[in-house]
Amino acid sequence: MPVPQTSNDISAGRWIVRSPQDLLWRTWGTDSLLFDPRSGDTHLLDEVARNGLLCLQEEPLHAGQLAQRLSEWLDLDLDDELRQYVDVLLRRFFDAGLIESD
């Protein structure tokens, strides 16, 4: 799996959750904890991050597609701020080993 070097690499690739059946979730209100037994890491996710990861469990998506889906699901403006946030999320998810390029 190639390592994305730039934000363009993140934006251009299609991403999907690695082994979603292994992930353990716990949600309280708008926050979620996600435990990845492969790494032993626990991740605190806000509502946007949680829904982003759930979208990537369903099908591989480009950053723009993910931003569009989150905009629709969460009734958010599809603007530069959301697009930049999605790029940051994808980088964080990739660095944590939660997603991979399809």
N, C-alpha and C positions, 0 to 999 in steps of 0.2 A: 504494500500500500504506500503510495508516494506521500511524503510529508508536504503539506501546503506551506510555501515559503512566504507568500504575500497575501494581503486581503483579497486580491484578485483571484488567487488560487482558491480561496474559501468560497468566494462568490460564484466562481465558474463551475465548481464541482457539484455533483449530485451526492447527497449524504443520506445515510440510513443508520438507524441504531444497530449496534453490534449486539447480537444475542439478547434481545429484549426479554426473553423468558427467564434470564438469570437475574434481572434487576428486581430489587425489592423496594416498593413504594409505601410511603405513609404520608397522608395529606391532612393538614389542619387548615381550614379556611382557604386562604389564597396561597399558602406556603406548603411546600412538600419537601420531605427528605427522601433521598434516593440512595440506597446502598448498593454498591457494585461488589459482589463477592469475589470477582476475578481479581480486583485490585485491593480490596479491603477498604476502599474509600467511601465516605458518606458525603453527599452533596446536598446543600440547601438550595432549593429552586424557588424563585418567585413564580407568580401565575403565568407570566409570558414564557419563562424558561421551561416550566413544566409542560405547557401546551405545545411549545416548540418541539420538545423531545417526544411527546405523544404523537405529533404529526409525523415525525421522522420514524416512528415505529410502524406507521401505516404503509408508507411508501417512500422511495428515494425522492428527494426534492432539492432543487437549486435554492440558493439563498433568496432569490426574488420570489420564487414560488412559496417558500416558507413564510416570508414577510406578508405576502398576499393572504395566505391561509390564516395567519395569526390576526391580521387586520379584520378579516371576516368573522372569525370565531370570537374574538374579544372586543369587537366594535372599536378598533383603534384606527387612527388615521394612518394611511399608507404613505408615510413621508420619509424624508432622509433620516430622521431620528430613529424610526423603527427599523429601517434598512441597516443602519449602522449597528444598532443593538443586535439584530439578527446575525450580522457578521461576527460580532464579539461572541455571541452565544455559540455559534458554530465553531469558532476557534477554541473556546473553553471546552466544549463537548469533545472536540477532537483531541485536545491536549490531555483530557481526562480519560481517553480511551473509550468513550461512550458511543461515538459514531465513527463510521468509516465511509470512504468513497465507494460508490457502487460500480 
